[in-house]
């Protein structure tokens, strides 16, 4: 039988804002009208009631949801400090509570270690061990909320612990928990992986989430990501999880500054509308 590439398609609302508020409601309504299956949002320390209200809104629209988060140096799972690792557990449990309040099924992001925090040395075995321990503990908490954790490998300029699928696979296997899986992001892989098919097949046994991101973080299909390799290989491994567009703009200036986004790549609605058409076309191409 031919491979079938049928995955739900999501859109990360970070293209508009990192802040949870009712201002997201009309955005999600239009995303539903366009044809998306779900949305992804950033989780911060906003009161949990806001996430519950947003989840109710999405449920009324018939949209599913996933979440993304990063951790800072004061809640770094890979830290040598036991106190900081305890803070990481507490922080991530709070994030899971908020994700659960909005009925999210996946929590993704580079929460295996502190974002853009460097030690000026290569990753150490004890750092992987510390991170894996935290992920295992938090995995137990996520299981109670029916949420799958999918830590993410980032490029070398934003992270040092996990840059590649080989490193991420090692960490996830060390965490050894059914609710701790992995994600693949095409933007970061474009910098760190030599071959997309090999990278995807490396992470395939634990792959549970995919970010569809162009090389410049603009509209998928407009740049030089090896999309045919990506979709062909995802079909070959029979991937059925989310394909979520993650693209960035300067709409939320504070967030944009925090991740070094200094210019506009595409209008967010251009990204949403044309990105969805692109993904559906590629799914159809590799389902025959």
C-alpha positions as CSV (number, residue, x, y, z in Angstrom):
1,X,0.0,0.0,0.0
2,X,1.2,3.6,-0.7
3,X,2.3,5.8,2.2
4,X,-0.4,8.1,3.5
5,X,0.6,11.5,5.0
6,X,-2.5,12.7,6.9
7,X,-1.6,14.9,9.8
8,X,-3.6,17.7,11.5
9,X,-2.3,21.1,10.6
10,X,-1.8,23.9,13.2
11,X,-0.6,27.5,13.3
12,X,1.5,29.0,16.1
13,X,-0.1,32.4,17.1
14,X,3.4,33.7,18.1
15,X,3.2,35.3,14.6
16,X,0.9,37.9,16.4
17,X,1.7,37.7,20.1
18,X,3.2,35.8,22.9
19,X,0.6,37.1,25.4
20,X,-2.5,35.1,26.3
21,X,-5.5,37.3,26.1
22,X,-8.9,37.7,24.5
23,X,-7.2,39.5,21.6
24,X,-6.4,36.1,20.3
25,X,-10.0,35.2,19.8
26,X,-10.7,36.9,16.4
27,X,-7.3,35.5,15.2
28,X,-8.3,32.0,16.0
29,X,-11.7,32.4,14.5
30,X,-10.1,33.4,11.2
31,X,-7.6,30.6,11.4
32,X,-10.6,28.2,11.8
33,X,-12.3,29.7,8.8
34,X,-9.2,29.4,6.7
35,X,-9.1,25.6,7.5
36,X,-6.7,25.0,10.3
37,X,-7.3,22.0,12.7
38,X,-5.7,23.7,15.7
39,X,-3.5,26.4,17.0
40,X,-0.4,26.6,19.1
41,X,0.3,29.3,21.7
42,X,3.1,30.3,24.0
43,X,2.6,29.7,27.8
44,X,3.7,32.3,30.3
45,X,2.7,33.1,33.9
46,X,-0.7,34.6,33.0
47,X,-3.4,33.4,35.4
48,X,-4.6,30.0,34.6
49,X,-8.2,31.3,34.2
50,X,-7.2,33.0,31.0
51,X,-6.0,29.7,29.5
52,X,-9.2,28.0,30.6
53,X,-11.3,30.7,28.9
54,X,-9.2,30.5,25.8
55,X,-9.6,26.7,25.8
56,X,-13.3,27.1,26.0
57,X,-13.3,29.5,23.1
58,X,-11.2,27.0,21.0
59,X,-13.6,24.2,21.9
60,X,-16.6,26.2,20.7
61,X,-14.8,26.8,17.4
62,X,-13.9,23.2,17.1
63,X,-10.2,23.9,17.2
64,X,-7.6,21.7,19.0
65,X,-4.5,23.1,20.6
66,X,-0.9,22.6,21.4
67,X,1.5,24.8,23.5
68,X,5.1,25.9,23.4
69,X,7.4,27.1,26.2
70,X,11.0,28.0,26.9
71,X,12.9,28.0,30.2
72,X,15.3,30.5,31.6
73,X,18.5,30.1,33.6
74,X,16.6,30.2,36.9
75,X,14.6,27.1,35.8
76,X,17.2,25.2,33.8
77,X,16.7,21.4,33.9
78,X,20.3,20.9,32.9
79,X,21.8,23.0,35.8
80,X,24.3,21.6,38.2
81,X,22.3,23.3,41.0
82,X,19.7,21.0,42.6
83,X,17.8,24.0,43.6
84,X,17.5,25.3,40.1
85,X,16.4,21.9,38.8
86,X,13.7,21.9,41.5
87,X,12.6,25.3,40.2
88,X,12.6,23.8,36.7
89,X,10.2,21.1,37.9
90,X,7.9,23.5,39.6
91,X,7.9,25.9,36.6
92,X,7.2,23.2,34.1
93,X,4.4,21.8,36.3
94,X,2.8,25.2,36.2
95,X,3.1,25.3,32.4
96,X,1.5,21.9,32.2
97,X,-1.4,23.1,34.4
98,X,-2.0,26.0,32.0
99,X,-1.7,23.8,28.9
100,X,-4.2,21.3,30.5
101,X,-6.6,24.2,31.3
102,X,-6.9,24.9,27.6
103,X,-7.1,21.2,26.7
104,X,-3.8,21.2,24.9
105,X,-2.5,17.8,23.8
106,X,1.2,18.6,23.3
107,X,3.7,20.9,25.0
108,X,6.7,21.5,22.8
109,X,9.8,23.7,22.9
110,X,13.5,23.7,24.1
111,X,12.6,23.2,27.7
112,X,15.4,20.6,28.2
113,X,17.7,23.5,29.0
114,X,17.8,27.3,29.4
115,X,17.2,29.2,26.2
116,X,20.2,31.2,24.9
117,X,22.2,30.3,28.0
118,X,25.8,29.1,27.4
119,X,28.5,27.6,29.5
120,X,31.3,28.2,26.9
121,X,31.9,24.4,26.7
122,X,30.4,21.5,24.9
123,X,27.4,19.7,26.6
124,X,28.5,17.5,29.5
125,X,27.2,14.0,30.4
126,X,25.9,15.2,33.7
127,X,23.9,18.0,32.0
128,X,22.1,15.4,29.9
129,X,21.5,13.3,33.0
130,X,20.1,16.3,35.0
131,X,17.9,17.3,32.1
132,X,16.7,13.7,31.6
133,X,15.8,13.4,35.3
134,X,13.7,16.6,35.3
135,X,12.0,15.5,32.1
136,X,11.1,12.1,33.6
137,X,9.6,13.7,36.7
138,X,7.7,16.2,34.7
139,X,6.6,13.4,32.3
140,X,4.8,11.8,35.2
141,X,2.9,15.1,35.8
142,X,2.1,15.5,32.1
143,X,0.7,11.9,32.0
144,X,-1.9,12.9,34.5
145,X,-2.9,15.8,32.3
146,X,-2.8,13.6,29.1
147,X,-0.2,15.9,27.6
148,X,2.8,14.7,25.6
149,X,6.0,16.6,26.1
150,X,8.1,17.1,23.0
151,X,11.4,18.9,23.7
152,X,13.0,20.5,20.7
153,X,16.5,20.7,19.4
154,X,17.6,24.3,18.5
155,X,20.4,25.8,16.4
156,X,23.8,26.4,17.9
157,X,23.1,30.2,18.4
158,X,20.2,29.5,20.8
159,X,21.2,26.3,22.6
160,X,24.1,24.0,23.1
161,X,22.6,20.9,24.8
162,X,20.6,19.7,21.9
163,X,21.3,20.9,18.4
164,X,20.6,17.7,16.4
165,X,18.2,14.8,16.3
166,X,20.9,12.5,17.4
167,X,21.4,14.5,20.6
168,X,17.7,14.9,21.2
169,X,17.1,11.2,20.6
170,X,19.7,10.4,23.2
171,X,18.1,12.7,25.7
172,X,14.6,11.4,25.2
173,X,15.7,7.8,25.6
174,X,17.6,8.8,28.8
175,X,14.4,10.4,30.1
176,X,12.7,7.1,29.6
177,X,9.1,8.1,29.9
178,X,6.1,7.4,27.6
179,X,5.0,11.1,27.8
180,X,8.4,12.5,26.9
181,X,8.8,12.3,23.1
182,X,10.5,14.7,20.6
183,X,9.8,17.3,18.0
184,X,11.5,18.1,14.7
185,X,11.7,21.7,13.5
186,X,12.7,22.3,9.9
187,X,14.2,25.8,10.6
188,X,16.7,24.6,13.1
189,X,17.4,21.4,11.2
190,X,18.3,23.6,8.2
191,X,21.3,24.8,10.1
192,X,22.3,21.7,12.1
193,X,21.5,18.6,10.1
194,X,23.5,17.4,7.1
195,X,20.6,15.4,5.6
196,X,16.9,15.8,6.5
197,X,15.9,12.2,5.7
198,X,18.6,10.8,8.0
199,X,17.7,13.3,10.8
200,X,14.0,12.5,10.6
201,X,14.6,8.7,10.5
202,X,16.9,9.1,13.6
203,X,14.2,10.8,15.6
204,X,11.3,8.7,14.1
205,X,10.9,6.2,17.0
206,X,10.1,9.1,19.4
207,X,8.8,11.8,17.1
208,X,5.5,13.3,18.2
209,X,5.4,16.9,16.9
210,X,6.7,18.8,13.8
211,X,7.2,22.5,13.2
212,X,6.9,23.5,9.6
213,X,9.2,26.5,9.5
214,X,10.9,28.2,6.5
215,X,14.6,29.0,6.6
216,X,13.9,32.7,7.2
217,X,10.8,32.0,9.4
218,X,8.5,33.4,6.7
219,X,5.9,31.6,4.6
220,X,6.6,27.8,4.2
221,X,7.4,27.0,0.6
222,X,9.0,30.4,-0.2
223,X,12.5,29.6,0.9
224,X,15.1,26.8,0.5
225,X,14.1,24.2,3.1
226,X,14.3,20.8,1.4
227,X,10.5,20.3,1.6
228,X,10.3,17.3,-0.7
229,X,12.8,15.4,1.5
230,X,10.9,16.5,4.6
231,X,7.4,15.4,3.5
232,X,8.6,12.3,1.7
233,X,10.4,11.1,4.8
234,X,7.6,11.9,7.1
235,X,5.3,9.8,4.8
236,X,7.9,7.0,4.8
237,X,7.9,6.8,8.7
238,X,4.1,7.0,8.7
239,X,4.1,10.2,10.8
240,X,0.6,11.1,12.0
241,X,1.2,13.9,14.5
242,X,0.8,17.7,14.2
243,X,2.4,19.7,11.4
244,X,2.3,23.2,12.9
245,X,3.6,26.3,11.2
246,X,5.9,28.3,13.4
247,X,6.7,31.7,11.8
248,X,7.8,34.9,13.4
249,X,7.1,38.7,12.9
250,X,7.7,41.9,14.8
251,X,4.0,42.2,15.8
252,X,4.9,41.5,19.4
253,X,8.0,43.7,19.8
254,X,9.1,42.3,23.2
255,X,8.9,38.8,22.0
256,X,10.6,39.6,18.7
257,X,13.5,41.3,20.4
258,X,13.9,38.3,22.7
259,X,14.5,35.9,19.8
260,X,16.4,38.4,17.6
261,X,13.7,38.9,14.9
262,X,14.7,42.3,13.5
263,X,12.6,42.5,10.3
264,X,9.4,41.3,8.7
265,X,9.6,38.2,6.6
266,X,6.0,38.0,5.5
267,X,2.6,39.2,6.7
268,X,1.2,36.7,9.2
269,X,-2.0,36.2,7.2
270,X,0.1,35.5,4.1
271,X,2.0,32.9,6.1
272,X,-1.2,31.4,7.4
273,X,-3.1,31.3,4.2
274,X,-0.4,30.3,1.8
275,X,1.4,28.1,4.3
276,X,-1.8,26.0,4.8
277,X,-2.2,25.6,1.0
278,X,1.5,24.5,0.8
279,X,1.2,21.9,3.5
280,X,-2.0,20.4,2.1
281,X,-0.4,20.2,-1.4
282,X,2.7,18.5,0.0
283,X,0.6,16.1,2.0
284,X,-1.4,15.2,-1.1
285,X,1.8,14.8,-3.1
286,X,3.3,12.3,-0.7
287,X,0.0,10.4,0.0
288,X,-0.2,8.9,-3.5
